[in-house]
């Protein structure tokens, strides 16, 4: 997001791990807007780690941590 705000292109990468994921519902209806909040916990030249939460209408649906491995520039 910060690179987008500065006009730079965000690097691409792969979602490589999900940890401590908690699913608080068995099924998510296809109606209503989902809100996804993420906070970067760590960053390096090769990977980023985030904590995230997915809510709808104030109800926490899922949360956890995600790691993204960044593609190397060629």
Secondary structure as the mmCIF struct_conf table of DSSP 4:
data_model
#
loop_
_struct_conf.conf_type_id
_struct_conf.id
_struct_conf.beg_label_comp_id
_struct_conf.beg_label_asym_id
_struct_conf.beg_label_seq_id
_struct_conf.end_label_comp_id
_struct_conf.end_label_asym_id
_struct_conf.end_label_seq_id
HELX_RH_AL_P HELX_RH_AL_P1 UNK A 2 UNK A 5
TURN_TY1_P TURN_TY1_P1 UNK A 6 UNK A 7
HELX_LH_PP_P HELX_LH_PP_P1 UNK A 8 UNK A 12
STRN STRN1 UNK A 13 UNK A 23
BEND BEND1 UNK A 26 UNK A 26
BEND BEND2 UNK A 30 UNK A 32
STRN STRN2 UNK A 35 UNK A 43
BEND BEND3 UNK A 45 UNK A 46
STRN STRN3 UNK A 47 UNK A 56
TURN_TY1_P TURN_TY1_P2 UNK A 57 UNK A 58
STRN STRN4 UNK A 59 UNK A 70
HELX_LH_PP_P HELX_LH_PP_P2 UNK A 71 UNK A 73
#
